[in-house]
Structure formats: structure tokens, C-alpha cells
């Protein structure tokens, strides 16, 4: 399935039904009076968050959505039927922005959450509402009002507590594949991962924690180089980042600094008016540095020196693992659970 995380759609709520001009016609009632009913209100356009959808792909094929119009009022003071609402299913984590004003209309983070994005028009009044001492037989009624029309931008921001970042080919996809049931494409060349991958990792509390493998960053990503910043938005909701570093690389310290520079630059990228940003800047987000490919390190003295250098450069915890052989994974997960527990107690990061 193709992963689409942005879409623009147009929505139009239903028009209200017209009021009716009618008079009572009953035997033995010579002056029955006006009896035209009101028009029914138009239907709303409603976005509904559902778990079964993981992408905005459907909106590549259908971009216009309209709710039903309200029905005209009836005789004998009967109100017209209400127009049926148009419900549109979107993935959990969808942010809804009005493109005309830049206003953020809502953030649908939980399944079942509903957001009315276009309100149906009111029904017109029937002639019974215009009866007065001065006008005993009004022969006019009001038309129904048009429904709201909006152009919307939908942005999907994945709901994951832990984001896995790093340069291409650092082993991020291998790591998420051994920690969870996720099966991303894995190969020995850069940019194997072209879309974010989610995996649920069992934790000691018995439930699952969602990890997100984010496609590799390179220098200049915030300016659109490589895969650009297309997927960095998915890191915005995370509580904790795992920065995977290739221990066999030519200069792991430089690799670390390159990714950190892109995270810092992303905080200054111009966003659409009203765009939501979750939690502190990415570069300030809690991180665990993960030296990967431990099984391929041939110099036994290189690892302690690298760990010490990364700790000095970052001031952050460092864990050495081999995702391929699963070495060090228990230690890594222990640190993850401790960090998440500490963050939960602090409650400093809003997940959405």
C-alpha cells in the first residue's frame, strides 16, 4: 500500500431546505390560517478517526465531499427532513487545517473522535412563522441557507512514542524488525526505507509501545536534499528518540553531529500558517544514542573510545548493540523503558 501523509480536499455541507407556503384546508374551518412547515437543516461534513486506516491514500482519488441537502418543509406545519451527514474516515493522528485561513480545526488523535469541518445550512422558515395581527395570511416563506464550504489540508502525523532516526544504512529498519513484528524493506544500500514504518514492541507492563522507523536523514535534509523533511513531521509526536549510529562508519561523531544539525534546522523550517508543533524542538527531545553493528567492529579498543567520545559530545546515554545478532537489545530496551517512565512522571511532552 502506498504511504500518503498529506492531502487536500474540498468539503461542502448540505443546503437547508426551503420553507413552505401552505394554508390549512379543513372542513368546517373557514379560516384555517398558514400551515407551511420549516425546511430541514442541511447535513454536516464530519471527519472520523479510525484505526483501520494508516494512510491518506484514498484522498488521492476523491477530493470533493458533499453532505445531503435538507428537505423542503411540508404542509400541516411539518418540518422537512434533515440532510444526511457525510462522514469521512481518516487515520488516527490526522491534523486538519483550513487552507484559506491557516486555522487548525482539529487533531484527530484517538479512534472514534469526530470533527465537524463544515456545518449544514439552516432550514428556511415556513409561512406559519410570519402570522401576525397585521398579516393573517402570509404568502411567503424563507429559503434555506447554504451549507459551509471549506478547503482543507490533511496532515498525518504518526502516533509513536519512540522514533528511530539516523543516517541512511545505519540499521534502523533492522532494529525495528528485531524489536517488533514490523517487516520493512532491508538492503545494504542507502534510502532503502522510503516511508515510515511502525512496530509495536511489548514492554514490561504487558501492553505495547509504538516505535517508528523514520527514513534516513542526510546533510541538507531541511532544505529538501535527499528525502527532504517529508517524514520528519512524524517524529514530532514522539517522547523519545533512538539515534542509531553506524559503529563501522568512517566518522561516527560526524554522523551524529550531521543528524543533530538537521533536527535543529527543522525547528526553523517555515511551516504553513497554523501548523501544529508537538513538544519541545526535536534537537532538545530526549535521546538515546545507539551504536549499531557491534558484530562488525574488529578493533576491540575502538568501542570504549567511541562510547566515551559520543557521551562527551552529546551528554546523552549511549548503548552499543548489534541489531543483526540481537546483541545488547535487552540493555537498550531497559534504557527505553526507564526513559519513558521518567518522562511519564514529568509529563513534559505533549503527545497530541
PyMOL commands that set and color helices and strands:
alter all, ss='L'
color gray80, all
select helices_A, chain A and resi 57-60+127-130+172-179+221-223+232-235+252-266+282-284+294-296+300-314+329-346
alter helices_A, ss='H'
color red, helices_A
select strands_A, chain A and resi 6-12+45-50+64-66+86-91+94-98+104-108+114-118+149-156+162-165+197-202+208-213+240-246+287-292+317-320
alter strands_A, ss='S'
color yellow, strands_A
deselect
rebuild
show_as cartoon
